[in-house]
Amino acid sequence: QATDKAFAAILADGSVVAWGDIDPGGDPYDFADEDYFTPRDVQQVQANDGAFAAIRTDGSVATWGSNLFGGRSLEVQDQLRNVLHIQATSRGAFAAIKEDG
C-alpha cells in the first residue's frame, strides 16, 4: 500500500516495514510508545493520501501518518475492536467494517 509519499508492506511475521516521507506514514514506529499506533500482528493494511491503517489479527486497528488523514486514531480507539475490513478514501478518511456489522 502507499500514501502520496510513503509505502508500507506486511512482513511474514506480521510486522510492518514502511519507507518514504515520515509525515504521511514513512515511519510506523514513530509513535511506538503508543500501543494503538504500533503495527504488530498485522493482517491487512490500507492507505489513503496521507496515512495508513492496519488491522491486527485480534481485530484491533493501528494507524500512523498524518493526523489530517486519519493517522491518529486515539479518539476512536475504543470503537476500533473486532474489525474485519478497512476501506480508505483518497481524501483522508478510513471506514471500518466490524464483526457486528
N, C-alpha and C positions, 0 to 999 in steps of 0.2 A: 504494500500500500504506500501511497505517497501524498504529502501535502504539497503546497506550491514549491517549497524549498527543502523538504526533508523526506527521507524514506524510512520504512520500518519493515522488518522481517521477523517471523517467528522461527526460533531455532528448535531443534528436535527435543530439547529438554524443557520446552515451554517458556523459556526466557525470550526477550525481545532485543534485537540489535537495531539501532537506528542511527542514521547519519545525515548530515546536512546542517542547515541553519538551526541553531538551538531554539529560537523563539517559536517557530512552527513545528516543534517536536523532534528536532535532531538529537536530543539527549533525553531518553525516557527516564533516566536515573537522576536527573537534575533535582527531583523532589523525593528522593529515595527515603528521606526521613518521614515522609507522609505515606502511610501504608496504602491508601486508596489510589495513589499515583503509581505505585511500583508495579510494573508489568511482569508478573511471575505466573507460572502455570497457565499460560495463555493458550486459548484455542482459536480465537478469531480476532483480527484487527481490522478496523475501518478507519478511514481518513477523510477529512474534509480539507478545505484550503489551508487551514492553519493549525489543526490539532488531530490527535489520534485518540481512539477509544478501543479498548481491548476487553474481551470477555475472558474471564478466568474459568478454569474447569469447575470451580464451585458456584458459578453463576454470578459472581460479583464483577464489577467493572472497574478498570483502571483507565485514567485519562491523563494525557500530557500534551503540552503545546501551548499555544496562545489562549489566554483566558477569554479573549474576544471571540474565539471559535469553539468554545466548549472544552478547552483543555484543563480547566479547573472545575471539578465536579463536587466539591465539598458540600455545597448547599443541597444536593440531591442524592448524596451517597446512601442515605437510608432507604431510598427508593430503588437503588440500583442493585437489587438482590434477585436471584432466581431469573436472570436474564438469559434468554435463548438466542437472541439475534440483535445486532445493532445495525442501523442504517444511517449513513451520513449524507448530508447535502453538501453541495459545493459552497454554499453561502454561510457555513459556520454553525450548523446545528447537527445534533445526533438524536435519533429516536431509538428507544429500546423496546423490544417485544419480550414480555415476561411470561413465565410459565402459566400464570393465571389469566393471560390474555390482555 
